[in-house]
Amino acid sequence: MTRTTRKLLLPGTLIGLILAVIVLAPVLPLHDVRAMDVPNRFAGPSAAHWLGQDEFGRDVLARLIWGGRASLFIAVGSALSAAVLGTLLGLLGGYFRGVVEALTVRASEVILCLPPLLLALLVVTILGAGTGPLMVALTLLYTPNYARVVYAATLQVRALDFVTAQMAMGAHPLAILWRTILPNVMPPLLVQMSLVVASAMMIESGLSFLGLGVVPPTPSWGLMIRAARGAMEVSPLLLLWPSLALAGTILIFNLLCDRLQAVLDPRNVTAGGALWLRKGPRRAALPAVPAATDGPLLAITDMAISVNTSERSLELVRRADVSVHSGETVALVGESGSGKTLTSLALMGLLPDQLGISRGQALFRGRDGRVTDLAQLDEDGFRRFRGAEISMVFQDAAAALNPVHRIGDQLAEALRDTGDAQEISRRVVDLLRHVGIPDPERRQRAYPHELSGGQRQRAMIALAVANAPRLLIADEPTTALDPTIQAQILHLFQKLKSDTPDMGLIFVTHDLAVVAEIADRVVVMYAGEVVESGPVAQVFARPRHPYTAALIASVPEGAADRLVAIPGTVPPPNAMPPGCRFAPRCAHALPACSAAPPGAERPDPARITRCIRWKEVT
């Protein structure tokens, strides 16, 4: 038993005792809660009546236990009902946004405009006093609180890389909500649960105190406090017992939920895990269709990615032209902010909500030989390709792997297979062994935080290639690793390419040494444009664009005393120069360079450059 788990012993035992006593109330040797002994009213504690007798001579201990039965049933029942409804509204609104958000979260927030006690009074007045109406009132009252907490947590988790990675694997939105987002928003949900139970018990007691809650002769702590208030001078202990029961139960619930938050979060422990997670049904296996070899695997032509602002539509990427053939490795290179990652995300349909493909084509040839324009697909259309036909390796594996699932479970979920559990487990181990993770049988049971950086990146690669995609996109997969591990990961990509010779690879990087080692062709991007492309050896030997030449010159080499830096900075998207975007930083620039955007020039059939002075660059 871990130290974190041991912290549950005290509050768990106390809550267990309270619940056991309340549940077993009908079989315990208690006095009849309705039996009156008027001559002995207000009698103090005795052997027959441990906590004394009330204003009608009834046994206080029996009424305290039966009163807790009513109070806890109403508080916990309404808290759970509100949790289920509010969590559903918050998840849907936070994930789908737009109209769904307005119909779920925003609509429920109308209830927050009403004072809590007045809203409960209104519902009870309309439906009448009693346990049922009181639970309805409290459920309506607390649903918006859950919805807002889950909505905020969903927005935060939705933006993290491991959710994007799940989308890249082709998971259905409902599966992402259930297995990826819900476990990660559960800790704040538990905290909210403790607050709601406490608040519900207080409001139930308050309404019962006012005579609008539990109907006599059924006992409740609120009714007992109400009755004891009029007899404070005669028997003050009658007010003490229900008040202690109410305050103590609330404190114990708060303590239990606070410690459950730590226990149920696998990111804080190395064993156990999110207990509510269960394996879902397997997805249908993909048909075995021979790969088509006619034409390129991917052909991006004149593609633009824009963001719509309040004033105008702003192009972040324009005139993107990239092609990838089966078995070919194409490197996308350029400074940070050049549009490499945006172009990659566009191919997966994973652009942020505010961005979209505004022009051009991205023709992809699938397993069945049919060509699909990825630029025209909606979310349902992309889901058919993600993971199966096109997959992606993200830069930061620690952020891209789900922290509340074991590595093996994440791989099993990604596999598009209908095999039994034993077969799936065998394939998971084989995948981990294939990407070079030592002791895969044990490592498949590890959480991401228990692996080293290199092992996490290998697990991320295993996820990406689990279904043998036709096109693999690697977004700077070696950036966060040390040089030794970088070399191992690059060797792993080369091994994967040799094992699957028909798979195309787009390798996004800013490291030209990596490009020289792994790529067949290179596409150079600057300020959202493709400025040059061609075979790696030819481009590096004789660049045909000043930006490419400047990038190559800026790489430290041999015994050079100084690095050659590119002057100036990349212009912001809202202040791009009218002509060539590199002109303000270019030593070869002429007035004509700023007049109009340069067209695509072909120094030879295999190369493209966007420079009107390409003959004079080198």
Buried (B, 14 or more C-beta within 10 A) or exposed (E): EEEBBEBBEEBBEBBEEBBEBBEEBEEEEBBEBBEBBEEBBBBEEEEEBEBBBBBBBBBBBBBBBBBBBBBBBBBBBBBBBBBEBBBBBBBBBBBBBEEBBEBBBBBBBEBBEEEBBEBBBBBBEEEEBBBEBBBBBBBBBBBBBBBBBBBBBBBBBBEBBBBBBBBBBBBBBEBBBBBBBBBBBBBBBBBBBBBBBBBBBBBBBBBBBBEBBBBEEBBBBBBBBBBBEEBEEEBEBBBEBBBEBBEEBBBBBBBBBBBBBBBBBBEBBEEBBBEEBEEBEBBEEBEEEEBBEEBBBBBBBEBBBBBEEEEEEBBBBBBBBBBBBBBBBBBBBBBEBBBBBBBBBBBBBBBEEEBBBBBBBBBBBBBEEEBBBBBEBEEEEBBEBBBBBBBBBBBBBBBBBBBBBBBBBBBBBBBBBEEEEEEBBEBBBEBBBBBBBEEBEEBBEBBBBBBEBBBBBBBBBBBBBBBBBBBBBBBBBBBBBEEEBBBBBBEBBBEBBEEBEBBBBBBBBBBBEBBBBBBBBBBBBBBBBBBBBBBBEBBBEBBBBBBBBBBBBBBEEEEEEEEBEBEEEBBEBEEBBEBBBBBBBBEBBEEEBBEEBBEBBEBEEEBBBBBBBBEEBE
